[in-house]
C-alpha cells in the first residue's frame, strides 16, 4: 500500500476549499473528482463517513455501511499496471498526519490489495492526481 504526499500548493492546482490554511477532506475529494471526470476515469465515492444521529446511523449500518471502507474506488485497471483490478483510495487532508489513518481503513485497504486491487492513502488531491498520472490515468 502506498502513502502519497505532495508538496505542491493544493489551491493552485485543484481549487480545493481551504479552512485554516488546509483544504477540508470533502473539498479535496471534490477537487479529485473534478480531475477524474475531466479525464474520464470511472470512479465513484463511497459515502461512508460522517456521524449520523440515532436511528439514521442504525439504519445505515443495517444496510451495510461499514467503518473504514476507502473513500473512492476506481473500477478501471491502471493503464501502466494492468495486473491490478482497480484502485481503492483513502483520501486525507493535504497536511494530514499518518495518525489520521484509522486501523479499520488500513484493514480494508489491505483486503482490497489481497484481492488484486492497488490501494493507497493520499494526503491531498494533488498527491492522488500525481500518483494516478504515474499509473497512466489522465493527461494532466
C-alpha positions in Angstrom: 0.0 0.0 0.0 1.3 3.4 -0.9 1.2 6.5 1.3 1.1 9.5 -1.0 2.1 13.1 -0.2 2.7 16.2 -2.3 4.4 19.4 -1.5 2.6 21.5 -4.2 0.2 24.3 -3.3 -3.1 22.5 -3.4 -5.1 25.7 -4.0 -3.1 26.4 -7.2 -3.8 23.0 -8.9 -7.1 21.5 -7.6 -9.0 24.5 -6.4 -10.0 22.8 -3.1 -11.7 24.9 -0.5 -9.4 25.8 2.5 -10.1 26.0 6.2 -7.3 27.3 8.4 -4.8 27.0 5.6 -5.6 23.3 4.9 -8.2 22.1 2.5 -11.1 20.1 4.1 -11.2 16.5 3.2 -14.5 17.0 1.4 -13.0 19.8 -0.7 -10.0 17.6 -1.5 -12.4 14.8 -2.7 -14.5 17.2 -4.8 -11.3 18.5 -6.4 -10.1 15.0 -7.1 -13.5 14.1 -8.7 -13.3 17.1 -10.9 -10.0 15.8 -12.3 -11.3 12.2 -12.5 -14.4 13.3 -14.5 -12.3 15.6 -16.7 -10.0 12.7 -17.5 -12.9 10.2 -18.0 -11.7 7.9 -15.2 -14.5 5.6 -14.0 -14.7 6.1 -10.3 -17.2 6.5 -7.5 -17.2 7.7 -3.9 -18.3 5.6 -1.0 -20.4 7.8 1.3 -19.4 6.0 4.4 -18.0 8.8 6.6 -19.7 11.2 8.9 -21.6 10.9 12.1 -25.3 10.2 11.8 -27.6 10.5 14.8 -29.7 7.8 16.4 -32.0 5.9 14.0 -30.2 7.1 10.8 -26.9 5.5 12.0 -28.6 2.3 12.9 -30.5 2.1 9.6 -27.4 2.8 7.5 -25.4 0.2 9.5 -28.2 -2.4 8.9 -27.9 -1.5 5.1 -24.2 -2.3 5.1 -22.4 1.0 5.9 -19.1 -0.2 7.3 -16.3 1.6 9.1 -13.1 2.0 7.2 -14.2 1.5 3.6 -12.0 3.5 1.3 -13.3 6.9 0.2 -13.3 6.1 -3.5 -12.9 3.2 -5.9 -11.7 3.4 -9.5 -13.1 0.4 -11.4 -10.6 0.6 -14.3 -7.3 -1.2 -14.2 -4.4 1.3 -14.1 -3.1 1.6 -17.7 0.5 1.2 -16.5 -0.3 -1.6 -14.0 -2.9 -3.8 -15.8 -2.3 -6.6 -13.4 -4.5 -4.8 -10.8 -8.3 -4.9 -10.9 -8.8 -1.3 -9.9 -7.8 1.2 -7.2 -9.1 1.7 -3.7 -8.1 5.1 -2.4 -8.4 6.7 1.0 -8.1 10.4 0.8 -6.9 12.6 3.7 -6.3 16.4 4.0 -3.1 17.5 2.3 -1.5 18.4 5.6 -2.8 15.3 7.5 -0.7 13.0 9.7 -0.2 9.3 9.5 -2.1 9.0 12.7 -5.2 10.2 10.8 -5.3 6.8 9.1 -7.6 4.6 11.2 -6.9 0.9 11.8 -10.2 0.0 10.1 -9.1 1.9 7.0 -5.7 0.1 6.8 -7.5 -3.2 7.3 -9.9 -2.6 4.3 -7.1 -1.3 2.1 -5.1 -4.5 2.8 -8.2 -6.6 2.0 -8.5 -4.8 -1.4 -4.8 -5.5 -2.1 -5.2 -9.2 -1.2 -8.0 -9.3 -3.9 -6.0 -7.8 -6.7 -6.6 -4.1 -6.2 -4.0 -1.4 -5.9 -4.6 0.7 -2.8 -3.2 3.9 -1.3 -3.8 6.6 1.2 -3.3 10.0 -0.4 -2.7 13.2 1.6 -4.5 15.7 -0.7 -6.0 15.7 -4.2 -2.7 16.7 -5.8 -0.8 13.8 -4.3 -3.6 11.5 -5.6 -3.6 13.0 -9.1 0.2 12.8 -9.3 0.0 9.1 -8.4 -2.9 8.4 -10.8 -0.9 10.1 -13.6 2.1 7.9 -12.8 -0.2 4.9 -13.2 -1.3 6.1 -16.7 -4.6 7.8 -15.9 -5.4 11.2 -17.4 -3.1 13.6 -19.2 -2.6 16.5 -16.7 
